[in-house]
Amino acid sequence: MKIASYNINGITSRLEILLRWLREFEPDIVGLQELKTTDENFPADALAAAGYSAIWHGQKSWNGVALLSRVGDPVETRRALPDDPNLDQSRYIEAAVCGILVGNMYAPNGNPRPGPKFDYKLAWLDRLHGHARQLLDSGVPAILIGDFNVIPTDFDVYKPERWLKDALFAVEAKERYAALVAQGWTDALRQLHPDERMFTFWHYWRNAFQRDAGIRIDHALLSPPLAKSLKAAGVDRTPRGWEKTSDHAPIWVEIEV
């Protein structure tokens, strides 16, 4: 089974990009982020025609998350973190699919830093830490996927010195990501590619993608029961090279079920 995560950066304007990628890559389960559309305008019919059932949590112009599946309807279990400090923002959706609990997120960016947006980012990551602990304690096979908006290490960025003032590379954010993984989660990309630089986001300007001047902020964390069945993981860079595409590339994991 292939489980993927894709920050689509506007599902309405990039629907054809998404549909093309679904046809060519054929993922079984997909977490989408940055829908940037309301619940009413989510393209459920077009996705159903492509073979995917969906649940979603939209927000006008900003944020928004969805889960797609072609291996059974997602059974929603949660659409916000417990005690989310700002429920007006649609950033987390969770569902059971084929015996796996999939938590899909679009974590706060946090810029500018310092300031209230950075404080909200850290508070949100703290809520994620608490919920992730509960998922591990439950013992269910679980995966946390999405845009975490955290660059974990210097190895995950093209030129670390250019990101020192950015909230994505802040010490406080990196520490929270490390603490999350230390609970017992497996960072699938890093687990299988410990010595390979793998980026998931490239700015649109200065030919960043062509120069591979990117960062890794999209992640897939597997609970111990699921990590045992991890077969492969990677970044699908292909759609990042298409016209009018997202500034992110999809990430994916393959597990034995």
C-alpha atoms as one frame of an Amber mdcrd trajectory, in Angstrom:
protein
   0.000   0.000   0.000   1.250   3.450  -0.929   0.439   6.316   1.429   1.348
   9.786   0.197   1.277  13.387   1.368   0.989  16.367  -0.966   0.810  20.061
  -0.145  -1.168  21.026  -3.230  -1.013  24.801  -2.542  -4.549  25.491  -3.776
  -6.701  22.561  -4.873  -9.019  24.645  -7.054  -6.296  26.172  -9.211  -4.260
  22.960  -9.252  -6.985  20.330  -9.562  -5.708  19.150 -12.945  -2.204  18.825
 -11.495  -3.598  16.696  -8.675  -5.708  14.507 -10.952  -2.779  13.961 -13.296
  -0.554  12.949 -10.402  -3.186  10.569  -9.011  -3.464   8.895 -12.423   0.272
   8.543 -12.901   1.436   7.731  -9.363  -1.635   5.740  -8.208  -1.317   6.225
  -4.433  -3.770   4.305  -2.250  -4.148   6.932   0.480  -3.273  10.621   0.188
  -3.127  13.441   2.696  -3.547  16.859   1.096  -2.619  20.195   2.657  -3.217
  23.854   1.842  -6.522  23.266   0.078  -7.264  27.011   0.227 -10.953  26.423
  -0.410 -14.189  26.155   1.528 -15.893  22.873   2.339 -18.601  23.662  -0.215
 -16.114  24.100  -3.059 -14.041  20.993  -2.398 -13.930  18.954  -5.676 -15.319
  15.725  -4.224 -17.070  14.722  -7.455 -13.922  15.055  -9.571 -11.948  13.003
  -7.065 -14.678  10.368  -6.905 -14.571  10.102 -10.686 -10.840   9.459 -10.321
 -11.595   6.630  -7.901 -10.994   8.354  -4.565 -13.384   8.864  -1.683 -12.520
  11.806   0.526 -13.025  13.643   3.774 -11.924  17.255   4.109 -11.798  20.293
   6.347 -11.626  23.445   4.294 -11.075  27.106   5.028 -11.580  30.077   2.737
  -8.329  31.237   1.107  -6.051  29.575   3.687  -5.012  26.232   5.171  -7.308
  23.237   4.638  -6.601  19.488   4.826  -8.122  16.397   3.240  -7.692  12.628
   3.158  -8.273  10.632  -0.033  -8.547   6.861  -0.343  -9.103   4.339  -3.098
  -8.915   1.375  -0.695 -12.024   2.046   1.371 -13.850   5.083   2.665 -11.915
   7.056   5.293 -13.744   6.904   8.628 -13.135  10.280  10.245 -11.960  10.175
  13.853 -10.826  13.765  14.384 -10.669  17.108  12.544  -8.602  19.141  14.990
  -5.972  18.447  17.607  -7.211  18.150  21.181  -7.415  21.618  22.743  -6.284
  23.273  19.517  -5.401  26.871  20.449  -7.169  28.211  17.324 -10.055  26.120
  16.012 -10.740  28.684  13.274  -7.780  27.265  11.360  -8.256  23.935   9.548
  -4.949  22.163  10.072  -5.547  18.553  11.092  -7.767  15.709   9.962  -7.588
  12.065  11.009  -9.293   8.906   9.817  -9.150   5.134   9.951  -8.478   3.509
   6.574  -7.857  -0.202   6.084  -6.977  -0.689   9.738  -4.509   2.224   9.792
  -5.044   5.501  11.609  -3.896   8.342   9.363  -3.317  11.792  10.856  -2.814
  14.457   8.196  -1.600  17.940   9.103  -0.660  21.379   7.904   1.305  22.813
  10.813   1.562  26.599  11.280   4.359  28.376   9.446   5.201  30.610  12.403
   6.708  33.595  10.601   7.513  36.286  11.473   9.516  35.270  14.478   9.347
  36.272  17.266   5.692  37.167  17.544   2.192  35.730  18.018   2.378  33.564
  14.880   5.516  31.877  16.178   3.956  31.429  19.609   0.939  29.786  17.953
   3.229  27.471  15.982   4.933  26.253  19.145   1.618  25.835  20.980   0.243
  23.823  18.066   3.305  21.574  17.974   2.917  21.022  21.716  -0.691  19.890
  21.148   0.538  17.575  18.396   3.115  16.116  20.778   0.435  15.284  23.322
  -1.915  13.724  20.778   0.895  11.716  19.184   1.735  10.292  22.603  -1.855
   9.125  22.991  -1.757   7.471  19.572   1.373   5.558  20.518  -0.100   4.521
  23.837  -3.161   3.136  22.037  -0.959   0.682  20.138  -2.842   1.155  16.852
  -0.913   1.198  13.560  -0.698   4.941  12.906   0.974   7.377  10.542   1.364
  11.132  10.917   1.842  12.756   7.532   1.812  16.230   6.087   3.533  19.571
   6.025   5.063  19.909   9.482   6.674  23.247   8.562   9.831  22.165  10.391
  13.274  21.638   8.870  14.614  18.975  11.261  18.389  19.336  10.733  21.072
  21.128   8.725  21.080  18.104   6.419  17.479  18.892   5.435  18.190  22.307
   3.901  20.232  23.465   0.916  22.030  26.294   2.723  21.325  26.349   6.471
  22.811  29.799   6.959  20.042  31.331   4.846  17.303  29.965   7.135  18.638
  30.896  10.547  16.005  33.604  11.110  13.110  31.554   9.729  10.521  29.936
  12.032  10.796  26.656  10.094  14.434  26.345  11.163  14.107  27.793  14.656
  15.753  25.861  17.469  12.435  25.654  19.329  10.689  24.092  16.320  13.497
  21.616  15.652  13.532  20.593  19.285   9.809  19.870  19.189  10.143  17.758
  16.059  13.017  15.807  17.607  10.994  15.256  20.783   8.069  14.012  18.707
  10.213  11.440  16.900  11.840  10.447  20.193   8.462   9.299  21.485   8.911
   6.238  19.281   7.919   7.428  15.809   9.967   6.487  12.734  10.799   9.237
  10.240  10.281   7.055   7.162  12.303   9.122   4.685  15.284   9.462   6.965
  15.044   5.853   8.137  15.475   4.486   4.617  17.667   7.272   3.234  19.957
   8.285   6.110  22.708   9.688   3.898  20.673  11.177   1.049  19.630  14.791
   0.851  15.919  14.766   0.080  13.964  18.006  -0.267  10.199  18.438  -0.491
   9.823  22.201  -1.033  11.490  24.673  -3.390  10.655  28.364  -3.731   9.294
  29.476  -7.080  11.970  32.109  -7.549  15.666  32.015  -8.541  15.286  28.612
 -10.247  15.313  26.977  -6.842  13.951  23.646  -8.097  16.332  23.508 -11.041
  19.241  24.184  -8.662  17.783  21.783  -6.062  17.940  24.589  -3.506  15.229
  23.141  -1.297  14.212  22.124   2.185  12.562  19.066   3.733   9.436  20.066
   5.673   6.979  17.350   4.608   7.304  14.224   6.721   5.828  10.792   7.367
   6.110   9.406  10.895   5.196   5.783  11.539   4.201   4.217  14.849   6.138
   1.051  15.831   3.495  -1.423  14.558   3.487   0.293  11.164   7.241   0.894
  11.016   7.786  -2.857  11.054   6.029  -3.117   7.683   7.826  -0.184   6.003
   9.118  -1.272   2.585  10.030   1.946   0.769   9.755   5.726   1.015  10.650
   8.679  -1.125   9.878  12.040  -2.694   8.098  12.123  -6.045   9.813  15.119
  -7.629   8.060  14.687 -10.993   5.005  16.952 -10.445   7.201  19.739  -9.055
   8.591  20.118 -12.578   5.177  20.566 -14.219   3.755  23.913 -15.300   1.720
  25.907 -12.751   2.424  23.327 -10.060   2.706  23.426  -6.284   5.973  24.513
  -4.685   5.952  21.184  -2.797   6.564  17.680  -4.116   4.599  14.692  -2.786
   6.230  12.326  -0.345   5.227   8.663  -0.037   5.733   5.501   1.933   5.040
   1.935   0.943   3.969  -0.484   3.643   3.070  -4.153   3.674  -0.528  -4.783
   4.723
